[in-house]
Amino acid sequence: MRSKDTGASVATAFMAEPTTAINMLYNAAYGKLEAGESRKAAVGKALGAFLSSVALNSALKSLVNLLANQSACCCETKQLIMQSNYDGAMRDAATNANITAQIQSVKDMIAQDKIEALRDRIGTLELNQAVAGVVKYPTATTYTSGGNPFCGCGCNF
């Protein structure tokens, strides 16, 4: 359904089709005039409608471009935030891996120390076991108090 309002019909006509705008200007300048309207008033009315529709078109175009740019900016901002989150997660993962490796090396050193301590203890116990029950007799004395029963010579010196 078409609007009876001249301003609305002119604005929508100018927005819809450029040839319609040219036809309206031509009809205003050379076509039939409405009752009681001068040619100068008709051309002025058509030209005013044309200029207002051009201004309206450019304003709408600017608004659409602004919204498109804002949408693109929003997407870029989201991408930057996601990249920053990814970089932070990778940095945290690397830090955690480094800490885990350092803790593991400390655990390995502690385990190696325990192994060496146990190996030394086993060696000492094996030596004690090997010499257990063996009597060690003194072979010399520092002073004489009589004969040394372990020398076997029966001498008292």
HELIX and SHEET records of a PDB file:
HELIX    1   1 THR A    6  ALA A   16  1                                  11    
HELIX    2   2 PRO A   18  TYR A   30  1                                  13    
HELIX    3   3 ARG A   39  ALA A  130  1                                  92    
END                                                                             
